[in-house]
Amino acid sequence: MSSIPSPNNSERPTVPEIRWQDPLCANGGNACLQIGHTPDGTPVLRETAHPTELITTTPAGLRNLIEAAKRGELDHLL
């Protein structure tokens, strides 16, 4: 996974148009995660509390993460 850095000055980074799905929220809406994709199909994740901090991955990487979560392999992180 790679990270698209957030701006550290008044200039905004050039980020391709991202199509976001509705946020996935827990704890009454305080911890929301959005998943989207760029026009070329690159998966992108962000927390709604920090919308300029983006994490990109590959479709295979996102698939592996979701499958590991479904199997309970990430439960120790909660």
C-alpha positions as CSV (number, residue, x, y, z in Angstrom):
1,M,0.0,0.0,0.0
2,S,1.1,3.5,-0.6
3,S,0.0,6.8,0.8
4,I,-0.8,10.0,-1.1
5,P,0.7,12.7,1.1
6,S,-1.5,15.5,2.4
7,P,-0.6,19.0,1.6
8,N,1.7,20.8,4.0
9,N,1.0,24.2,2.5
10,S,-1.8,26.0,0.7
11,E,-1.3,24.0,-2.5
12,R,-3.4,21.0,-3.0
13,P,-1.9,17.8,-4.4
14,T,-3.0,16.7,-7.8
15,V,-5.3,13.7,-7.0
16,P,-7.3,12.1,-9.8
17,E,-11.1,12.1,-9.5
18,I,-12.0,9.5,-6.9
19,R,-15.5,7.9,-6.8
20,W,-16.2,7.3,-3.1
21,Q,-18.8,4.9,-1.7
22,D,-20.9,6.0,1.3
23,P,-18.9,5.9,4.5
24,L,-18.8,2.7,6.6
25,C,-19.3,4.0,10.1
26,A,-19.1,2.5,13.6
27,N,-19.5,3.9,17.1
28,G,-22.4,6.1,16.2
29,G,-20.6,7.7,13.2
30,N,-17.4,8.7,14.9
31,A,-15.1,6.3,13.1
32,C,-15.9,6.3,9.4
33,L,-14.0,4.7,6.6
34,Q,-14.5,5.3,2.9
35,I,-13.4,3.2,0.0
36,G,-13.3,4.5,-3.5
37,H,-11.4,4.1,-6.7
38,T,-9.6,6.3,-9.2
39,P,-10.5,6.3,-12.9
40,D,-7.9,3.7,-13.6
41,G,-9.3,1.3,-10.9
42,T,-6.8,1.9,-8.1
43,P,-8.6,1.3,-4.8
44,V,-8.3,4.2,-2.3
45,L,-9.2,4.4,1.4
46,R,-9.6,7.3,3.8
47,E,-11.0,8.2,7.2
48,T,-13.7,10.8,7.0
49,A,-12.1,12.6,9.9
50,H,-8.9,13.0,7.8
51,P,-10.2,13.3,4.1
52,T,-6.9,14.5,2.7
53,E,-4.9,11.5,4.0
54,L,-5.3,8.7,1.4
55,I,-4.1,5.2,1.2
56,T,-3.9,3.4,-2.1
57,T,-3.5,-0.3,-2.8
58,T,-4.0,-2.7,-5.6
59,P,-7.3,-4.6,-6.2
60,A,-5.5,-7.8,-5.1
61,G,-4.2,-6.1,-2.0
62,L,-7.7,-4.8,-1.0
63,R,-9.2,-8.3,-1.8
64,N,-6.6,-9.9,0.5
65,L,-7.4,-7.4,3.3
66,I,-11.1,-8.0,3.0
67,E,-10.7,-11.8,2.9
68,A,-8.4,-11.8,5.9
69,A,-11.0,-9.7,7.8
70,K,-13.8,-12.1,6.9
71,R,-11.7,-15.0,8.2
72,G,-11.1,-13.2,11.5
73,E,-7.4,-12.8,11.0
74,L,-7.5,-9.1,11.9
75,D,-9.7,-9.4,15.0
76,H,-6.8,-8.9,17.3
77,L,-6.4,-5.3,15.9
78,L,-9.8,-4.3,17.3
